[in-house]
């Protein structure tokens, strides 16, 4: 069985954009009024020219 590498090679240089900071927490979703009626993400159907379309 081949051993797994636990260290980077000596010649490896860390890119300038790498950081050890944790990823930022996601922001809460904002509720927005739907100007065309019911939200398709909530009810599962889009209405286009009077016809319900389900993806």
C-alpha positions in Angstrom: 0.0 0.0 0.0 1.3 3.4 -0.9 1.6 5.9 1.9 -0.3 9.1 1.6 1.7 12.3 1.4 1.3 14.4 4.6 3.6 17.3 3.6 3.8 19.5 0.5 6.9 19.2 -1.6 9.8 21.6 -0.7 9.4 23.6 -3.9 5.7 24.3 -3.3 4.9 28.0 -2.8 1.6 29.1 -1.3 -0.4 31.4 -3.7 -0.7 35.0 -2.5 -4.6 34.7 -2.3 -4.5 31.7 0.1 -5.4 32.4 3.7 -5.9 30.5 6.9 -9.0 32.5 7.8 -12.3 30.5 8.0 -14.9 31.0 5.3 -17.4 33.8 6.0 -20.8 32.7 7.3 -23.6 32.9 4.6 -26.0 35.7 5.0 -29.7 35.0 5.7 -32.0 35.1 2.6 -34.2 38.2 2.3 -37.9 37.8 1.7 -38.9 39.9 -1.3 -42.4 40.6 -2.6 -43.2 38.8 -5.8 -44.7 41.4 -8.2 -46.2 38.7 -10.5 -48.0 36.7 -7.8 -47.1 33.5 -6.1 -43.5 32.5 -5.8 -42.6 29.6 -8.2 -39.9 28.4 -5.8 -42.5 28.0 -3.1 -45.4 26.6 -5.1 -43.4 24.7 -7.9 -45.0 26.3 -11.0 -44.3 29.3 -13.1 -47.2 31.0 -14.8 -46.4 32.4 -18.3 -49.1 34.1 -20.3 -51.8 32.2 -18.3 -50.2 28.8 -18.7 -48.6 27.0 -15.7 -45.2 25.6 -16.6 -43.5 23.1 -14.3 -39.8 22.5 -14.8 
